[in-house]
Amino acid sequence: MAANKPGKAEILAAFFDGGVYSPLFTDGAVSAAFGSANGQSAYAVFEDGSAVGVQDIEKNIRVLEMAAQTGAPVVTFYDSVGAKLEGGLELLNANARLTAEIARVSGVVPQIAVVTGTCAGTNAINAAAADLCIMAEDAELFLNAPFNAEDKLAGAGSAAFAAKAGVAAATTADAVEAAKKAAEIAALLPANNLAGPALFDFAAPAAALNTAAYTATDAVKALADEGSAVTLYAGYGKNVVTALATVNGSTVGIVATEKDALCHKCTAKAARFVRLCDAYSIPVITVVNTEGFVKSEGDDQAGGIRQAARMAGVYAEATTVKVAVLVGNAVGAAYTVFAASADWRVAVNGCTVAPLAPEAAVTVLYKDEIFASDNIVNATKAKAAAYAKDVCSAEAAVRNGAADLAVNAADARAAVVQALDMLASKRAVRLAKKHGNITL
């Protein structure tokens, strides 16, 4: 272990408020503690970098059981060279019980994995199974060690590689910063699936929504309280931005599309994030402005259609509050997936809401008239502009039931605040079933 690498005391001091916590288990490769992280009661499980035995794994299981009973999040700091081989099959059984307990508690209390050192094999699976995984830049996460030169050249096992693969939701400079990030996220998440949202002091955003110079990041900033947004999965599916934030001091999840088309990674990222929010009844605000889904045989082969279906299913199945903000293009399948199942849809003046892009629609509706003109290009543009204004505008969307409210861009945040307040008492009951079978 490097001499300058932070140890347990420094990492837990960064995680718990004032560095104050109650030790629960202190002996062995795994220890645990309980305390307050950014005002949120939380358990911490800490691996010290050495090999773990059956008793160490049992401690982890015990903390998860306690967390489920008391309704508090669990943050696990992963750093282990592996298992004690002398544990034999008992170790295998213990690992199986731990993996089962992680799955059992999933969706009951938040689980955050913080990878501060080596996280391999079963540990890597458990870390990836958490609600969110945070990695220090000098940490490693892999199922199988990257032995060959090609793997090493690609950065396999690194934090950057895990972020690019969509496993790490956030990366930080070191373990101390990772602990601070975990505390920040733990505070934003509810303590458990039955708890209400945490409330924070807040300030209005410095800038309003700007449709003329739109970016997904700016859209998040314009709707969220000033400085509250924590972007997740920034290295994966880059044409969608997902962030936990607060609006009027209450936690929300924000999904915002870039204008460019969405690939299978973007849809997988959005689905994973919405499912997290739904598990803990965090309202989801979706900002829609996209060309749609990428036209690529390669992307289809990589699962583009399957992942789009998955995202549609996750949105439709989610019973948490859902607000859609239609900022730019919300056309065809993109509208269906992102906005059709929303509880409230805000159309920003200047947006385009239609089953088919206006340029394509007019070539069918006014084919004869366009081809009879002297300048087909100009005639198409003129017809498309008129069609967009009369049939695809924000006002038209409200008239036809595709949106519930039309507002100017400057009033978008106020409309979202109003919608969240109106829908705060939402109650929804799913049909009785074991579980859905949306494509995964």
Residue pairs with C-beta under 8 A, 6 or more apart in sequence:
1 49
1 117
5 117
5 138
5 175
6 14
6 116
6 174
6 175
6 176
8 31
8 46
8 48
10 175
10 176
11 46
11 77
11 116
11 175
11 176
11 179
12 19
12 21
12 33
12 44
12 46
12 179
13 19
14 176
14 177
14 179
14 180
14 183
15 37
15 44
15 75
15 179
15 180
15 182
15 183
16 33
16 35
16 36
16 37
16 44
16 183
17 35
17 36
17 37
17 38
17 39
17 183
20 35
20 36
21 33
21 34
21 35
21 44
22 33
22 34
22 35
23 31
23 32
23 33
24 31
24 32
24 33
24 34
24 43
24 63
25 31
25 32
25 59
25 62
28 52
28 53
28 55
28 56
28 59
29 47
29 48
29 49
29 50
29 51
29 52
29 53
29 56
29 80
30 45
30 46
30 47
30 48
30 52
30 56
30 57
30 59
30 60
31 45
31 46
31 48
31 59
32 43
32 44
32 45
32 46
32 59
32 60
32 63
33 43
33 44
33 46
34 41
34 42
34 43
34 44
34 72
35 41
35 42
35 44
36 42
37 75
37 182
37 183
37 186
37 187
38 183
38 184
38 186
38 187
39 187
39 198
40 72
40 73
40 183
40 186
40 187
40 189
40 191
40 198
41 72
41 73
41 191
42 72
42 73
42 74
42 75
42 183
42 186
43 63
43 66
43 67
43 72
43 73
43 74
43 75
44 74
44 75
44 76
44 77
45 59
45 60
45 63
45 74
45 75
45 76
45 77
46 76
46 77
47 56
47 76
47 77
47 78
47 79
47 80
47 117
48 79
49 79
49 80
49 81
49 117
49 118
50 80
50 81
51 80
51 81
51 82
51 83
51 84
52 80
52 82
52 83
52 84
53 83
53 84
53 87
53 91
54 87
54 90
54 91
54 94
57 91
57 94
57 95
57 97
57 98
58 94
60 76
60 98
61 94
61 97
61 98
61 101
63 74
64 74
64 98
64 101
64 102
64 104
64 105
64 111
65 101
67 73
67 74
67 105
67 109
68 104
68 105
68 108
68 109
71 109
71 191
71 192
71 194
71 195
72 109
72 191
72 192
73 109
73 110
73 111
73 112
73 186
73 189
73 191
73 192
74 105
74 109
74 110
74 111
74 112
75 111
75 112
75 113
75 114
75 182
75 186
76 111
76 112
76 113
76 114
76 126
76 127
76 130
77 114
77 116
77 175
77 179
78 113
78 114
78 115
78 116
78 117
78 119
78 123
78 126
78 127
78 139
78 141
79 115
79 116
79 117
79 118
79 119
79 139
80 117
80 118
80 119
80 120
80 123
81 118
82 120
82 121
83 91
83 95
84 91
87 94
95 122
98 122
98 126
99 122
99 125
99 126
99 129
102 111
102 126
102 129
102 130
103 129
105 111
106 129
106 131
106 279
107 193
107 279
107 280
108 192
108 193
109 191
109 192
109 193
110 131
110 132
110 186
110 189
110 190
110 191
110 192
110 280
111 129
111 130
111 131
112 130
112 131
112 132
112 133
112 134
112 182
112 185
112 186
113 119
113 126
113 127
113 128
113 130
113 132
113 133
113 134
114 133
114 134
114 135
114 136
114 175
114 178
114 179
114 182
115 127
115 133
115 134
115 135
115 136
115 139
115 140
115 141
115 159
115 162
115 168
115 178
116 136
116 139
116 175
116 178
116 179
117 139
117 140
117 175
118 139
118 140
119 127
119 139
119 140
119 141
119 142
120 140
120 141
120 142
120 143
120 145
121 143
124 141
124 142
124 143
125 143
127 133
127 141
127 167
128 141
128 167
131 189
131 276
131 279
132 169
132 170
132 185
132 232
132 276
133 141
133 162
133 167
133 168
133 169
134 168
134 169
134 170
134 171
134 172
134 178
134 181
134 182
134 185
135 141
135 159
135 162
135 163
135 168
135 170
135 171
135 172
135 178
136 159
136 171
136 172
136 173
136 174
136 175
136 177
136 178
137 158
137 159
137 160
137 171
137 172
137 173
137 174
138 159
138 174
138 175
139 159
139 175
139 178
140 157
140 158
141 157
141 159
141 162
141 167
141 168
142 156
142 157
145 157
146 152
146 154
146 156
146 157
151 157
154 161
155 161
159 168
159 171
160 171
160 235
162 168
162 171
163 170
163 171
163 233
163 234
163 235
163 236
164 235
164 236
165 236
166 233
166 235
166 236
166 237
166 265
166 268
166 269
166 272
168 235
169 232
169 233
170 181
170 185
170 230
170 231
170 232
170 234
171 235
172 178
172 180
172 181
181 230
184 230
185 230
185 244
187 198
188 198
188 230
188 244
188 245
188 246
188 251
189 244
189 251
189 280
189 282
190 196
190 197
190 198
190 251
190 280
190 281
190 282
192 280
193 279
193 280
193 281
197 250
197 251
197 281
197 282
198 250
198 251
199 249
199 250
200 225
200 228
200 246
200 249
200 250
201 249
202 225
202 226
202 228
202 246
202 248
202 249
203 225
203 226
203 227
204 225
204 226
204 413
205 221
205 222
205 223
205 224
205 225
205 226
205 413
206 221
206 226
207 218
207 221
207 222
208 222
208 409
208 410
208 412
208 413
209 218
209 219
209 222
209 223
209 327
209 348
209 409
209 410
209 412
209 413
210 218
210 222
210 409
211 327
211 328
211 348
211 350
211 351
211 409
214 259
214 289
214 327
214 328
215 258
216 239
216 240
216 241
216 256
216 257
216 258
216 287
216 289
217 231
217 241
217 256
219 241
219 256
219 287
219 289
219 325
219 327
220 229
220 231
220 241
220 243
220 245
220 254
220 256
220 287
221 229
222 412
222 413
223 245
223 247
223 254
223 285
223 287
223 325
223 412
223 413
223 416
224 243
224 245
224 246
224 247
224 252
224 254
225 245
225 246
225 247
225 248
225 249
228 245
228 246
229 243
229 244
229 245
229 254
230 243
230 244
230 245
231 241
231 242
231 243
232 242
232 243
232 244
232 273
233 242
233 269
233 272
233 273
234 241
236 265
236 269
237 262
237 263
237 265
237 266
237 267
237 268
237 269
237 270
238 258
238 266
239 257
239 258
239 260
239 261
239 262
239 263
239 266
239 290
240 255
240 256
240 257
240 258
240 262
240 266
240 267
240 269
240 270
241 254
241 255
241 256
241 257
241 258
242 253
242 254
242 255
242 269
242 270
242 273
243 253
243 254
243 256
244 251
244 252
244 253
244 254
244 282
245 251
245 252
245 253
245 254
246 252
247 285
247 413
247 416
247 417
247 420
248 417
248 420
248 421
250 283
250 420
251 282
252 282
252 283
252 284
252 285
252 420
253 273
253 274
253 276
253 277
253 282
253 283
253 284
253 285
254 284
254 285
254 286
254 287
255 270
255 273
255 274
255 284
255 285
255 286
255 287
255 338
256 286
256 287
256 289
257 266
257 287
257 288
257 289
257 290
257 334
257 338
258 289
258 290
259 289
259 290
259 291
259 328
259 329
260 290
260 291
261 290
261 291
261 292
261 293
261 294
261 295
262 290
262 292
262 293
262 294
262 308
262 334
263 294
263 296
263 299
263 302
263 304
264 299
264 302
264 303
264 304
264 306
264 307
264 308
265 307
267 293
267 304
267 307
267 308
267 310
267 311
267 337
268 303
268 307
268 310
268 311
270 311
271 307
271 310
271 311
271 313
271 314
271 315
274 284
274 311
274 314
274 315
274 318
275 314
275 318
276 282
277 283
277 284
277 318
277 320
278 284
278 314
278 317
278 318
278 319
278 320
281 319
281 320
281 321
282 320
283 320
283 321
283 322
283 323
283 420
283 423
284 318
284 320
284 321
284 322
284 323
285 323
285 324
285 325
285 416
286 315
286 322
286 323
286 324
286 325
286 338
286 339
286 342
287 325
287 327
288 324
288 325
288 326
288 327
288 328
288 329
288 330
288 334
288 335
288 338
288 339
289 326
289 327
289 328
289 329
289 330
289 351
290 328
290 329
290 330
290 334
291 329
292 329
292 331
292 332
292 333
292 334
293 304
293 308
293 333
293 334
294 304
296 304
306 439
307 439
308 333
308 337
309 438
309 439
310 438
310 439
310 440
311 337
312 336
312 337
313 436
313 438
313 439
314 438
315 322
315 337
315 338
315 341
316 340
316 341
317 430
317 436
317 438
318 341
319 426
319 428
319 429
319 430
321 343
321 420
321 423
321 424
321 426
322 341
322 342
322 343
322 344
323 342
323 343
323 344
323 345
323 346
323 416
323 419
323 420
323 423
324 338
324 339
324 342
324 344
324 345
324 346
325 346
325 348
325 412
325 415
325 416
326 335
326 339
326 345
326 346
326 347
326 348
326 351
326 353
326 394
326 397
326 403
327 348
327 351
327 409
327 412
328 350
328 351
328 352
329 351
329 352
329 357
330 338
330 339
330 351
330 352
330 353
331 352
331 353
331 354
331 355
331 356
331 357
332 354
332 355
332 356
332 357
335 353
335 354
335 355
335 402
339 345
339 402
343 419
343 423
343 426
344 404
344 405
344 419
344 422
344 423
345 397
345 402
345 403
345 404
345 405
346 403
346 404
346 405
346 406
346 407
346 412
346 415
346 416
346 419
347 353
347 394
347 395
347 397
347 398
347 402
347 403
347 405
347 406
347 407
348 394
348 406
348 407
348 408
348 409
348 412
349 393
349 394
349 395
349 406
349 407
349 408
349 409
350 394
350 409
351 393
351 394
351 397
352 358
352 388
352 392
352 393
353 392
353 393
353 394
353 396
353 397
353 402
353 403
354 361
354 388
354 391
354 392
355 361
358 384
358 385
358 387
358 388
358 391
358 392
359 380
359 381
359 384
361 384
361 387
361 391
362 370
362 380
362 383
362 384
362 387
363 370
363 380
365 387
366 383
369 379
369 383
370 376
370 379
370 380
370 383
373 379
390 396
394 403
394 406
394 407
395 406
397 403
397 406
398 404
398 405
398 406
405 415
407 414
407 415
